């Protein structure tokens, strides 16, 4: 059976317009250049993927505007997870973004919360109010956090029971360290999974393992635990391209994902491959 995937997590950037200061030109030379919607579409096509979700990498409205423009150009980008200032007038910002050509492709909002000095930044009353406004507008609240912040996400999910949440990268399980850290991640992810309005992305795992030597077996503990706790119907595939180029590349991750989910039933594979992403981001079948 041919498996049809939606790539629910990739990034675009043109460094002249949206610098990425976290990119080290020596250790990250593979991604120290521009990556356009056309580049993404070519990479996806090489793996038989025609639908994708682009996710913000810069906390700026201008980047979100550019991502919306890219989605409006008829490429593989079908939905945008952008950024707004959660401490500002969220409805006004969303109205501005949705009023642009292609604005209907804006399906979610994310803030780089894992880079905030305050690990519980998401629980600040002013931030939570901004996220509530995002949810009230019918948009997904997308979350990128580190493993030690998973309990913050659980508290946030409890505080906003009518919001739809997406957890990126399974909450960054500490696969390289293992031990107590991995056990705590397992406990916290299982607790979060009890909140039915949260779904998660199987993505970005190579960055949490040995970048050059990870294998299917080294990633299996995270994927199997996610399958047990969330179930395929609340999980979705993501490549984290172009960052995946730092960890053996798109093809290696794509093949490994297919291997790690090969034992699922056809219905379960369809859920994690594309159904969850289509439902979450409102992506219609071609």
C-alpha positions as CSV (number, residue, x, y, z in Angstrom):
1,X,0.0,0.0,0.0
2,X,1.3,3.4,-0.9
3,X,1.2,5.8,2.1
4,X,0.2,9.4,1.5
5,X,1.7,11.8,4.0
6,X,0.9,15.4,4.9
7,X,4.0,17.1,6.2
8,X,2.7,19.0,9.1
9,X,5.8,20.8,10.1
10,X,8.4,22.6,8.0
11,X,9.9,26.0,7.8
12,X,10.8,28.6,5.2
13,X,13.2,31.6,5.5
14,X,15.0,34.2,3.5
15,X,17.9,35.3,5.7
16,X,18.1,38.8,4.3
17,X,14.5,39.5,5.4
18,X,14.2,37.2,8.4
19,X,17.6,36.4,9.9
20,X,17.9,33.3,12.0
21,X,20.6,34.3,14.6
22,X,20.5,30.8,16.2
23,X,22.1,29.3,13.0
24,X,25.8,28.7,13.6
25,X,27.5,29.0,10.2
26,X,30.0,26.3,11.0
27,X,28.1,23.6,12.8
28,X,24.8,24.4,10.9
29,X,26.2,25.1,7.4
30,X,23.6,22.8,5.9
31,X,20.8,25.2,6.8
32,X,22.7,28.5,6.6
33,X,21.0,29.7,3.4
34,X,17.6,30.6,2.1
35,X,14.8,27.9,1.9
36,X,11.9,28.9,-0.2
37,X,8.4,27.5,-0.8
38,X,9.7,26.2,-4.2
39,X,12.6,24.4,-2.4
40,X,10.1,22.9,0.0
41,X,7.8,21.8,-2.8
42,X,10.7,20.0,-4.6
43,X,11.8,18.2,-1.4
44,X,8.3,17.1,-0.7
45,X,7.6,16.0,-4.3
46,X,10.7,13.8,-4.0
47,X,8.9,11.9,-1.3
48,X,5.5,11.8,-2.8
49,X,4.1,14.6,-0.6
50,X,1.9,17.3,-2.0
51,X,0.4,19.0,1.1
52,X,2.3,20.7,3.9
53,X,2.0,23.0,6.9
54,X,4.6,25.8,7.2
55,X,5.4,26.9,10.8
56,X,6.9,30.2,11.9
57,X,10.6,30.4,12.9
58,X,10.7,34.1,13.7
59,X,8.5,36.0,16.2
60,X,7.4,38.6,13.8
61,X,4.3,39.6,11.9
62,X,6.3,40.3,8.7
63,X,7.5,36.7,8.6
64,X,3.9,35.5,9.0
65,X,2.8,37.8,6.1
66,X,5.5,36.2,3.9
67,X,4.4,32.7,4.9
68,X,0.8,33.5,4.0
69,X,2.0,34.9,0.6
70,X,3.9,31.7,0.0
71,X,0.9,29.6,0.8
72,X,-1.2,31.7,-1.6
73,X,1.2,30.9,-4.6
74,X,-0.1,27.4,-5.3
75,X,2.8,25.5,-3.9
76,X,2.6,22.5,-1.5
77,X,2.1,24.8,1.4
78,X,-1.5,24.6,2.3
79,X,-1.6,26.0,5.8
80,X,0.3,28.5,7.9
81,X,1.1,28.5,11.6
82,X,2.2,32.1,12.1
83,X,2.9,34.5,15.0
84,X,1.2,37.4,16.6
85,X,2.2,39.5,19.6
86,X,0.2,37.7,22.3
87,X,0.6,40.7,24.6
88,X,-0.9,43.1,22.1
89,X,-4.3,43.4,20.4
90,X,-4.6,39.8,19.1
91,X,-8.0,40.2,17.3
92,X,-6.7,43.2,15.4
93,X,-3.5,41.5,14.4
94,X,-5.4,38.4,13.2
95,X,-7.8,40.6,11.2
96,X,-4.9,42.2,9.5
97,X,-3.3,38.8,8.7
98,X,-6.5,37.2,7.5
99,X,-7.3,40.2,5.4
100,X,-4.2,39.6,3.2
101,X,-4.3,37.7,0.0
102,X,-4.1,34.1,1.1
103,X,-5.1,35.0,4.7
104,X,-7.5,32.1,4.8
105,X,-4.5,29.7,5.0
106,X,-3.6,31.0,8.5
107,X,-4.7,28.1,10.7
108,X,-2.6,28.5,13.8
109,X,-0.4,30.7,16.0
110,X,2.9,29.8,17.7
111,X,5.4,31.7,19.8
112,X,8.9,30.4,20.4
113,X,8.2,29.7,24.1
114,X,11.1,27.4,24.5
115,X,13.4,30.4,24.1
116,X,11.8,32.5,26.8
117,X,13.9,32.9,30.0
118,X,10.7,32.1,32.0
119,X,9.9,28.4,31.6
120,X,6.3,29.1,32.6
121,X,5.9,32.1,30.3
122,X,2.8,30.5,28.7
123,X,1.0,30.6,32.0
124,X,1.4,34.4,32.5
125,X,-2.1,35.8,32.7
126,X,-1.5,38.2,29.8
127,X,-0.1,35.5,27.6
128,X,-2.9,33.1,28.4
129,X,-5.4,35.9,27.6
130,X,-3.7,36.3,24.2
131,X,-3.8,32.5,23.6
132,X,-7.5,32.5,24.5
133,X,-8.1,35.2,21.9
134,X,-6.3,33.0,19.3
135,X,-8.6,30.1,20.2
136,X,-11.7,32.3,20.1
137,X,-10.7,33.2,16.5
138,X,-10.9,29.5,15.6
139,X,-7.2,29.0,15.3
140,X,-4.9,26.3,16.6
141,X,-2.6,27.1,19.5
142,X,0.7,25.6,18.6
143,X,3.4,25.0,21.2
144,X,7.1,24.5,21.0
145,X,8.6,23.7,24.4
146,X,11.3,21.7,26.0
147,X,10.7,18.5,27.9
148,X,10.8,20.2,31.3
149,X,8.0,22.5,30.2
150,X,5.5,19.8,29.5
151,X,3.7,20.3,32.8
152,X,3.3,23.9,31.9
153,X,1.5,22.8,28.7
154,X,-0.8,20.5,30.7
155,X,-1.7,23.4,33.0
156,X,-2.3,25.6,30.0
157,X,-4.5,23.0,28.4
158,X,-6.5,22.8,31.6
159,X,-6.8,26.6,31.7
160,X,-8.1,26.8,28.1
161,X,-10.4,23.7,27.7
162,X,-12.0,25.0,24.5
163,X,-8.8,25.7,22.7
164,X,-7.2,23.2,20.2
165,X,-3.6,22.6,21.0
166,X,-0.8,21.1,18.9
167,X,2.4,20.0,20.7
168,X,5.5,20.2,18.4
169,X,8.2,17.5,18.3
170,X,6.5,15.4,21.0
171,X,7.8,18.0,23.6
172,X,11.4,17.3,22.7
173,X,12.1,14.0,24.5
174,X,15.7,13.9,25.9
175,X,16.6,10.8,23.8
176,X,20.3,11.4,24.0
177,X,20.4,11.7,27.8
178,X,17.9,9.1,28.6
179,X,17.6,8.0,32.2
180,X,15.5,9.9,34.7
181,X,15.0,12.8,32.2
182,X,13.4,10.4,29.6
183,X,11.3,8.8,32.3
184,X,10.0,12.2,33.4
185,X,9.2,13.1,29.8
186,X,7.2,9.8,29.5
187,X,5.2,10.6,32.7
188,X,4.5,14.2,31.6
189,X,3.6,13.3,28.0
190,X,1.2,10.6,29.3
191,X,-0.5,13.1,31.6
192,X,-0.8,15.7,28.8
193,X,-2.3,13.0,26.5
194,X,-5.2,12.7,28.8
195,X,-6.4,16.1,27.6
196,X,-8.4,15.3,24.4
197,X,-8.0,18.8,23.0
198,X,-4.3,18.3,22.5
199,X,-2.6,16.6,19.5
200,X,1.1,16.2,18.8
201,X,3.6,16.0,16.0
202,X,6.0,13.1,15.5
203,X,8.7,15.4,14.2
204,X,12.1,16.8,15.1
205,X,13.3,13.8,17.0
206,X,16.7,13.5,15.4
207,X,17.7,16.8,17.0
208,X,17.1,15.3,20.4
209,X,19.2,12.2,19.6
210,X,22.7,11.7,18.2
211,X,22.5,13.9,15.1
212,X,24.7,11.7,13.0
213,X,24.1,8.3,14.3
214,X,20.5,8.0,15.4
215,X,18.6,4.9,14.3
216,X,15.1,3.7,14.3
217,X,15.8,1.9,17.5
218,X,17.1,5.0,19.2
219,X,13.9,6.9,18.3
220,X,11.5,4.1,18.9
221,X,11.0,4.8,22.7
222,X,9.6,8.2,21.9
223,X,7.4,7.2,19.0
224,X,6.1,4.0,20.7
225,X,5.2,6.0,23.9
226,X,3.4,8.7,21.8
227,X,1.4,6.0,20.0
228,X,0.4,4.4,23.4
229,X,-0.6,7.6,25.0
230,X,-2.0,9.8,22.2
231,X,-2.9,7.1,19.7
232,X,-2.5,7.5,15.9
233,X,-5.7,9.6,15.7
234,X,-4.1,12.4,17.7
235,X,-0.6,12.3,16.1
236,X,0.7,13.6,12.8
237,X,3.9,13.3,10.8
238,X,6.2,16.3,10.4
239,X,9.7,16.6,8.9
240,X,11.0,19.7,10.6
241,X,12.6,20.6,7.2
242,X,15.1,22.2,6.7
243,X,16.4,21.5,10.2
244,X,16.2,17.7,9.4
245,X,19.2,18.4,7.1
246,X,21.2,18.6,10.3
247,X,20.2,15.1,11.4
248,X,20.8,12.7,8.4
249,X,18.3,14.4,6.1
250,X,14.7,14.2,5.0
251,X,14.9,10.8,3.3
252,X,16.4,9.1,6.4
253,X,13.7,10.5,8.7
254,X,10.9,9.7,6.2
255,X,12.0,6.1,5.9
256,X,12.4,5.7,9.6
257,X,9.0,7.2,10.3
258,X,7.5,4.7,7.9
259,X,9.4,1.9,9.6
260,X,8.3,2.9,13.1
261,X,4.7,3.0,12.1
262,X,4.7,0.0,9.7
263,X,2.9,-2.3,12.3
264,X,-0.1,0.0,12.6
265,X,-3.3,-1.0,10.9
266,X,-4.3,0.8,7.6
267,X,-6.8,3.0,9.4
268,X,-4.2,3.9,12.1
269,X,-1.6,4.7,9.4
270,X,-4.0,6.9,7.5
271,X,-4.7,8.8,10.8
272,X,-1.1,9.6,11.6
273,X,0.0,10.0,8.0
274,X,-2.6,12.6,7.0
275,X,-6.0,12.5,8.7
276,X,-5.0,14.2,11.9
277,X,-3.2,17.0,10.0
278,X,-6.0,17.6,7.6
279,X,-8.5,17.8,10.4
280,X,-6.4,20.0,12.6
281,X,-5.4,22.5,9.9
282,X,-8.4,22.3,7.7
283,X,-6.5,20.9,4.7
284,X,-8.8,19.5,2.1
285,X,-7.9,16.6,-0.1
286,X,-6.8,17.5,-3.6
